Amino acid sequence: QVQLVESGGGLVQAGGSLRLSCAASGSISKIYVMGWYRQAPGKPRELVASTTLDGMTDYAGSVKGRFTISRDGARNTVSLQMNNLNPEDTAVYYCNYRSRWSTYNYWGQGTQVTVSS
């Protein structure tokens, strides 16, 4: 089992910045992909950004150039720096850790990000 604890959400004005962090503990040796998803009211959960142990990263088109995902240590912590936020970024953000073929797939409890106009 892997436990994920997110922090850093909150309320920010449009154009502002927030940094989300996800601390992992437990059996993380099988984890290969670490990422952030978000879910706005009435919308499906979507990938925001992900990174692999090989250093590959992937971003949703809507956040490219504004958000940056990073790792501290191999798997211990993954962060999401969010700059130039806009109201469309308002959502609950979830940390996700999974193995290469998603045999193991873990979610954090979610942290609310609200961007006011």
N, C-alpha and C positions, 0 to 999 in steps of 0.2 A: 504493500500500500504506500501511496505517496500523499502527503498532506501539503496543501498549498494555501498560503496565507497572503492575501493581497492587502496593499495599503496605498494611500496616496490620492484617493478620489476626493471629490469635493465640488464646490461651486466656484466658477471662474467666469469673468466677463469675456466676451468675444475678443479675440486677439491675444488672449493670455495663454499661459502655459501651466501644465501639470506634469508631474512625474509619477507614474504608477510603478510599484514594485511588487514582486511575487517571491516569497521565500518558500523554498521547498525543503521537505524533510521526509525521512522514511526511505523506502527502497527505490532510490532514484538511479541506480546503476543501469537500468534498462531503458532509461529515457533517452530519446534521440531528438525529438522536436519539442521546442518550447515556444509558446505563443500567447497572443492576446486576441480575444474575440470580444465582440460587443453585441448587445441586443437592445434596441430601442423599442418603446411601446408599440405593439401591433406589428412588429417586423420580426423576421427570422434572425437568428444569431448569425453573425458574419465574421469572417476572419479579418482582423485588423493588421496584424503583423506576426511573423514567425521567424524563428532562427533554429538552425540545426547545429549539432556538435561539429559538423564539418565547416561551419561558418557561413552556410548559405542563408540568405534572408529573403523574405517575401513580404510584400506590402499590398494592401488594398489600394486601388488606384486613387481613391478619394483622400488618402492620407500620405501618399508619397510626397516627399519633400518637406513634410511637416512633422511626421512622427519618426522616431528612431528607436529600434529595439536593440537591447544590449544584454549581455550576460556578465555576471560576476562569478568567476569560477566556472567549472565545467557545466554544472547543472544547478548550483545551489540557489541562485537568484537570477531572475530575469526582470528587466525593467523596460518601461515604455515612456520615453520622453515625448511629450505632446506639446507642440508649439503652434502658435497661430490658430488656436481653437476657434471653432465656429459653432453656432447652435445645432447644426446637423451632427455634430459629434456627441451630443447628449445621448447617453445610454448607460446601461450597466455593463461594465467591462469585466471580463472573466479571464483569468489565467488558465492556460491549458498546457499540460505536460503529457506527451504520449511517446510510446515506443515507435520504432521505425514503421512497422506495419499496423500500428494502432491496436495491437493486442492488449496493450495496457494504455488506458486513456483516463486522465484525471483532470478534474476541474476544481478551481477555487470557488469560493462562495459568492464572488462578485463584489464589485465596488462601484458606487454610483458616481458618474461624472455628469455634471450639469453645466452647460455653457449658456449664459444669458446674453441677450442681444443688446 
